Amino acid sequence: MTGQDVEREYRKLVDEIKTCTRCRLHRTRRNPVPGEGPLDAKVMVVGEAPGRNEDLQGRPFVGAAGQLLNKLLELAGLERKEVYITNVVKCRPPGNRDPREDEVEACLPYLLRQIQLIRPRLVIAVGRHAARRLLELAGHPWHSMGSQHGKVYRGRIAGVDLAIAVTYHPAAALYKPPLRKKLEEDFRGPIARIVAEIKSEERRERRGKERGGQSTLLDFLSGGAARDRG
């Protein structure tokens, strides 16, 4: 699929999300929140559901939790502009309650299509709803955030091989300040390590392509020299 194909399919997906009536949440939302970020992002952040500020603006992680997320991404060696950010559920549950199972199921196809189109190498699952769903999709059991945060799992979702890093939701640290240290440790430690691996691999791929182009030119010149000698 070319870049133009991805953009075209992504626009269709966003239009579907904006007009979605698959569950009860469409009755109370102001704006659905499809997600934002580059469509070739190597890292995707998946949260649980939009909050009040996200519902007002139609963008993910724009409130206080979003500001904290930006700082956490920096600890992992990332800038927000290079990450695709979305949620499992695209519309705000009333009163910021937890999303219900049928709401998650109704929205899940949208997330799967986002993963198919963007093809991230790492998905950072923030919050238990996102972590449980993504781990189960990848064939891993869910136990608890306390026992699984800071761990990285390998799996395949929607035909895409990727890593899944599990951590707390930034909003949780706003209500329970001691969790901030755990979040920072997760982003500075295991998440930063996998990000470094991804970026190192990208550099190797770029060098390989550059060397490949030079090799082809050298081969051509060598062949021409051989022909001249013949």
GIRA-V467428 format. One record per residue. N is the residue number from 0. RES is the residue in one letter. PSI is psi in whole degrees, 0 to 359 (* if undefined). Layout:
# GIRA-V467428
N_RES_PSI + N_RES_PSI
This chain:
# GIRA-V467428
0_M_126 + 1_T_169 + 2_G_323 + 3_Q_322 + 4_D_316 + 5_V_315 + 6_E_319 + 7_R_314 + 8_E_326 + 9_Y_319 + 10_R_321 + 11_K_317 + 12_L_316 + 13_V_318 + 14_D_320 + 15_E_316 + 16_I_320 + 17_K_336 + 18_T_14 + 19_C_139 + 20_T_30 + 21_R_335 + 22_C_178 + 23_R_341 + 24_L_339 + 25_H_340 + 26_R_335 + 27_T_353 + 28_R_154 + 29_R_309 + 30_N_131 + 31_P_158 + 32_V_87 + 33_P_315 + 34_G_173 + 35_E_154 + 36_G_172 + 37_P_143 + 38_L_357 + 39_D_22 + 40_A_139 + 41_K_345 + 42_V_133 + 43_M_135 + 44_V_128 + 45_V_117 + 46_G_197 + 47_E_304 + 48_A_157 + 49_P_152 + 50_G_197 + 51_R_310 + 52_N_322 + 53_E_320 + 54_D_324 + 55_L_322 + 56_Q_343 + 57_G_21 + 58_R_149 + 59_P_145 + 60_F_61 + 61_V_354 + 62_G_206 + 63_A_322 + 64_A_325 + 65_G_322 + 66_Q_320 + 67_L_319 + 68_L_318 + 69_N_319 + 70_K_322 + 71_L_320 + 72_L_322 + 73_E_323 + 74_L_331 + 75_A_4 + 76_G_27 + 77_L_152 + 78_E_148 + 79_R_323 + 80_K_344 + 81_E_6 + 82_V_140 + 83_Y_131 + 84_I_131 + 85_T_186 + 86_N_160 + 87_V_312 + 88_V_132 + 89_K_352 + 90_C_148 + 91_R_126 + 92_P_140 + 93_P_135 + 94_G_16 + 95_N_27 + 96_R_166 + 97_D_143 + 98_P_142 + 99_R_160 + 100_E_318 + 101_D_333 + 102_E_319 + 103_V_315 + 104_E_322 + 105_A_326 + 106_C_341 + 107_L_320 + 108_P_329 + 109_Y_316 + 110_L_319 + 111_L_320 + 112_R_326 + 113_Q_317 + 114_I_319 + 115_Q_319 + 116_L_317 + 117_I_327 + 118_R_58 + 119_P_155 + 120_R_337 + 121_L_132 + 122_V_123 + 123_I_111 + 124_A_112 + 125_V_121 + 126_G_153 + 127_R_327 + 128_H_315 + 129_A_316 + 130_A_313 + 131_R_313 + 132_R_316 + 133_L_320 + 134_L_318 + 135_E_320 + 136_L_327 + 137_A_2 + 138_G_21 + 139_H_143 + 140_P_149 + 141_W_131 + 142_H_292 + 143_S_158 + 144_M_323 + 145_G_324 + 146_S_345 + 147_Q_351 + 148_H_146 + 149_G_359 + 150_K_151 + 151_V_130 + 152_Y_148 + 153_R_144 + 154_G_185 + 155_R_122 + 156_I_128 + 157_A_36 + 158_G_8 + 159_V_125 + 160_D_127 + 161_L_170 + 162_A_146 + 163_I_118 + 164_A_130 + 165_V_132 + 166_T_174 + 167_Y_159 + 168_H_136 + 169_P_327 + 170_A_328 + 171_A_325 + 172_A_337 + 173_L_329 + 174_Y_333 + 175_K_86 + 176_P_326 + 177_P_337 + 178_L_340 + 179_R_320 + 180_K_319 + 181_K_319 + 182_L_313 + 183_E_321 + 184_E_320 + 185_D_316 + 186_F_322 + 187_R_333 + 188_G_261 + 189_P_322 + 190_I_317 + 191_A_323 + 192_R_316 + 193_I_326 + 194_V_317 + 195_A_321 + 196_E_316 + 197_I_315 + 198_K_324 + 199_S_318 + 200_E_319 + 201_E_319 + 202_R_319 + 203_R_320 + 204_E_318 + 205_R_317 + 206_R_322 + 207_G_319 + 208_K_320 + 209_E_316 + 210_R_323 + 211_G_318 + 212_G_319 + 213_Q_321 + 214_S_318 + 215_T_319 + 216_L_317 + 217_L_319 + 218_D_318 + 219_F_314 + 220_L_320 + 221_S_319 + 222_G_321 + 223_G_320 + 224_A_320 + 225_A_319 + 226_R_322 + 227_D_319 + 228_R_328 + 229_G_*
